């Protein structure tokens, strides 16, 4: 009878230990999930801040920092090497590259019934965390005839974007 109580006590201790390990592992998984969710929230917040900074940069005349257009990935690599202009906003600072891609005659826009050409630009902006936002946008320019005979109409403003990091 004494042996049965000892084995019963041993089994109870083993089950309690096993349940404790399961509870601890689930708590660790919950903490990892909370950490992952917080990282996603931080990325979304940084992306929203990058969007706001990019909108302000697009409204400003930044002629002192306009460069000739490169491959989009080269522009990103240069920003990662800290090669770009600084933009300070409130307590944050960003690095950016504004690239002049030139006038593209076969992409036109219509404003108030009048046909205009489109001048294309690319803005790549990086936060201190390393997250990047790249925008391609167009402004109206003098109309130039298309030599390929295939014209396409576009709206001015932001044409495309991508977020990295």
C-alpha positions in Angstrom: 0.0 0.0 0.0 2.9 2.3 0.8 4.4 1.6 -2.6 1.2 2.5 -4.4 1.0 5.9 -2.6 4.6 6.6 -3.6 4.0 5.8 -7.2 0.8 7.8 -7.2 2.7 10.7 -5.7 5.4 10.3 -8.3 2.8 10.3 -11.2 1.1 13.4 -9.8 4.4 15.2 -9.6 5.3 14.1 -13.2 1.9 15.2 -14.6 2.2 18.6 -12.7 5.7 19.1 -14.2 4.5 18.2 -17.7 1.5 20.6 -17.4 3.9 23.3 -16.1 6.2 22.8 -19.1 3.2 23.0 -21.5 2.0 26.2 -19.9 5.4 27.8 -20.0 5.9 26.9 -23.7 2.5 28.4 -24.6 3.4 31.5 -22.7 6.6 31.8 -24.6 4.7 31.4 -27.9 2.2 34.1 -26.8 5.1 36.4 -26.0 6.7 35.7 -29.4 3.4 36.4 -31.1 3.0 39.7 -29.3 6.6 40.7 -30.3 5.9 39.9 -34.0 2.6 41.9 -33.9 4.5 44.8 -32.3 7.1 44.7 -35.1 4.4 44.7 -37.8 2.7 47.7 -36.1 6.1 49.5 -35.9 6.7 48.8 -39.6 3.3 50.2 -40.5 3.8 53.3 -38.4 7.2 53.9 -40.0 5.7 53.4 -43.5 3.0 56.0 -42.7 5.7 58.4 -41.5 7.7 57.8 -44.7 4.6 58.5 -46.8 4.0 61.8 -45.0 7.6 62.8 -45.3 7.5 61.9 -49.0 4.4 63.9 -49.6 6.0 66.9 -48.0 9.2 66.4 -50.1 7.1 66.2 -53.3 5.4 69.5 -52.5 8.8 71.3 -51.9 11.1 72.5 -54.5 14.3 70.5 -53.8 16.4 71.6 -56.8 19.5 71.4 -54.7 19.2 67.6 -54.3 18.0 66.4 -57.7 20.2 63.8 -59.4 20.2 62.0 -62.7 18.0 58.9 -62.8 19.7 55.6 -62.1 18.4 52.1 -61.9 15.9 51.9 -59.0 18.0 49.3 -57.2 21.2 51.3 -57.5 19.3 54.2 -55.9 18.3 52.0 -53.0 21.9 50.7 -52.6 23.2 54.2 -52.4 20.8 55.2 -49.7 21.8 52.2 -47.7 25.4 53.4 -47.9 24.2 56.8 -46.5 24.6 58.5 -49.9 21.7 60.9 -50.2 20.3 64.2 -49.0 19.1 64.7 -45.4 15.6 65.8 -44.6 14.7 66.7 -41.0 11.1 66.7 -39.8 10.1 67.1 -36.2 12.4 64.8 -34.2 13.0 62.5 -37.2 15.6 62.6 -40.0 15.4 60.8 -43.3 17.8 60.2 -46.2 16.4 60.6 -49.7 17.3 60.7 -53.3 15.3 62.7 -55.8 16.0 61.5 -59.4 15.0 63.2 -62.6 13.9 60.6 -65.1 13.2 63.1 -67.8 10.3 63.8 -70.2 8.6 60.7 -71.7 6.8 61.9 -74.8 4.6 58.8 -75.3 3.0 59.2 -71.9 0.7 62.3 -71.9 -1.8 63.8 -69.5 -4.9 65.8 -70.2 -5.5 68.8 -68.0 -8.6 70.9 -68.6 -9.0 69.5 -72.1 -5.4 70.3 -73.1 -2.8 67.7 -73.8 0.5 67.8 -71.9 3.6 65.7 -71.9 4.8 64.1 -68.7 8.0 64.7 -66.8 8.9 61.7 -64.5 10.7 61.7 -61.2 11.6 59.1 -58.6 11.9 59.7 -54.9 13.5 57.1 -52.7 13.3 57.9 -49.0 14.8 55.9 -46.0 14.0 56.0 -42.4 16.7 55.5 -39.7 15.4 52.0 -39.1 16.4 51.1 -42.7 12.8 50.9 -44.1 12.6 52.4 -47.6 9.8 53.9 -49.7 10.3 54.5 -53.4 7.8 56.6 -55.4 7.6 57.3 -59.1 5.6 60.3 -60.0 4.8 62.5 -63.0 4.3 66.2 -63.5 3.0 68.0 -66.6 5.5 69.2 -69.1 5.4 70.6 -72.6 3.8 68.2 -75.1 6.2 66.4 -77.4 5.0 64.2 -80.2 5.5 60.5 -79.7 7.8 58.9 -82.3 6.6 55.4 -81.7 3.0 56.2 -82.6 1.7 54.5 -79.4 0.6 57.1 -76.9 -0.8 56.4 -73.5 -2.7 58.7 -71.3 -1.7 58.9 -67.6 -2.7 61.0 -64.6 -0.1 63.2 -63.0 0.9 62.5 -59.5 2.2 59.3 -57.9 2.3 56.5 -60.6 3.8 53.7 -58.5 5.4 52.9 -55.2 7.2 50.2 -53.3 8.2 49.6 -49.7 11.2 47.7 -48.7 12.6 46.6 -45.3 
